[in-house]
Amino acid sequence: MTKDRRGIETRLIHPLKRASAKFEAVSPPIHRASTVLFDTIDAVFDEQERDAHYRYATMGTPTTRELEARLCEIEGAVGVELAPSGLAALSLTYLAACKAGDHVLIPASAYSPNTRLGDFLKRFGIEVEAYDPLIGPDIELHFRPNTRLVWCESPGSISMEIQDVPAIIERAHRHGALVAVDNTYAAGLLFNPLDHGADFSVQALTKYQGGHGDVLMGAVATRDAARLAELRAAAEHLGSCVSSDDAALVLRGLRTLFLRLRHVERGALELATWLDQHEEVASVLHPALPACPGHDIWKRDFSGAAGIFSVIFKDWSRARVERFVDALELFKIGYSWGGPVSLVMAYRGLSRPSPEAGERLVRFSVGLEELDDLKADIVQAIAASSQP
Ligand SMILES: Cc1ncc(COP(=O)(O)O)c(C=O)c1O
């Protein structure tokens, strides 16, 4: 049967004519796919083609690979593996780096789902031990013959300790251990772990790269081809992948990343400095302020600050802390950061900087609203919280 005599149902699926694919627009195209087509059966089994071509959408589409390429540029990486969330990127790193019998070190200030993931890994024979984030070169004391991986997260995303990442990397490598840095705070821009020799730089692209609170994604970047192969294998076995639609949202976010980051850096620093002088505030944990643990290291290693910081209120009861958070109108109560909307969170049972101070700690994430409005919101919430 000739092609033009095929039935309409078939022709809707196999059209006689297609629109020209030659099209250049400002934004990269979104390639939605599961199946990827090959020209010949030889191409399917050609090992040489594996990397150069697309095989199945779990292993990448032009849109997801475009995003990987942009992230490689930012981090100076040889490769990036995308993951469906920041937490999934953390899991992928463990899976690529560790095996049963390994020992892993994680800062006590780490993003708590990463710590909980460490507990979960016990059942697979991986032991994860917490260390003092401010330990610096004394990390040495924690190494065992089977220490395989050391995590850093700087600053800690709630209690804001800035770690001596270069010293930890140096000691870890001397002991034959790998180092993975959760670099979400720095958005890949304010600090580059790979420049300091880290084996993995992990980010939740959900925050500043996505930038609008409407997409979840993570990434692991490396400069080592062998590490990249392990990451790719781990992702392939897990079936871990991201959609082209989500990748396109992150690609769009990247275009304004610098502008947004500069804006929130300025706003957060101004609010933090203002709150530091406030009579109701005991201390402000912002990397650019001297009271922040590790402030000197931040000055040495970072090119700027992001938009989150924490405040410890003076002798406030827990009830007052929660009344304050509830009274805020522009700062919305929610986890995460990096979107246009300012966010706030208070934590029950937080053990850092101490169990007592943790009860009076409130974390702010500055968004894109006008600063005077954010200040006025805090002023009215402090006043409202004074009445039980
Ligand atoms: C420091 C840090 N790392 C990783 C993540 C995980 O990111 P996601 O929310 O995309 O899973 C978060 C999320 O809040 C985070 O704060």
The ligand as an SDF file (V2000), in Angstrom:
LIG
                    3D

 16 16  0  0  0  0  0  0  0  0999 V2000
   20.8750   21.8590   51.9850 C   0  0  0  0  0  0  0  0  0  0  0  0
   19.8290   21.1010   51.2420 C   0  0  0  0  0  0  0  0  0  0  0  0
   20.2020   20.0710   50.4850 N   0  0  0  0  0  0  0  0  0  0  0  0
   19.3010   19.3440   49.8040 C   0  0  0  0  0  0  0  0  0  0  0  0
   17.9630   19.6440   49.8740 C   0  0  0  0  0  0  0  0  0  0  0  0
   16.9720   18.7550   49.1520 C   0  0  0  0  0  0  0  0  0  0  0  0
   16.3750   19.3960   48.0840 O   0  0  0  0  0  0  0  0  0  0  0  0
   14.9480   18.9230   47.5240 P   0  0  0  0  0  0  0  0  0  0  0  0
   13.9410   19.6960   48.2960 O   0  0  0  0  0  0  0  0  0  0  0  0
   15.0040   19.2900   46.0810 O   0  0  0  0  0  0  0  0  0  0  0  0
   14.8570   17.4540   47.7380 O   0  0  0  0  0  0  0  0  0  0  0  0
   17.5240   20.7050   50.6350 C   0  0  0  0  0  0  0  0  0  0  0  0
   16.0770   21.0520   50.7120 C   0  0  0  0  0  0  0  0  0  0  0  0
   15.6480   21.8440   51.5030 O   0  0  0  0  0  0  0  0  0  0  0  0
   18.4820   21.4490   51.3590 C   0  0  0  0  0  0  0  0  0  0  0  0
   18.1090   22.4580   52.1600 O   0  0  0  0  0  0  0  0  0  0  0  0
  1  2  1  0
  2  3  1  0
  2 15  2  0
  3  4  2  0
  4  5  1  0
  5  6  1  0
  5 12  2  0
  6  7  1  0
  7  8  1  0
  8  9  2  0
  8 10  1  0
  8 11  1  0
 12 13  1  0
 12 15  1  0
 13 14  2  0
 15 16  1  0
M  END
$$$$
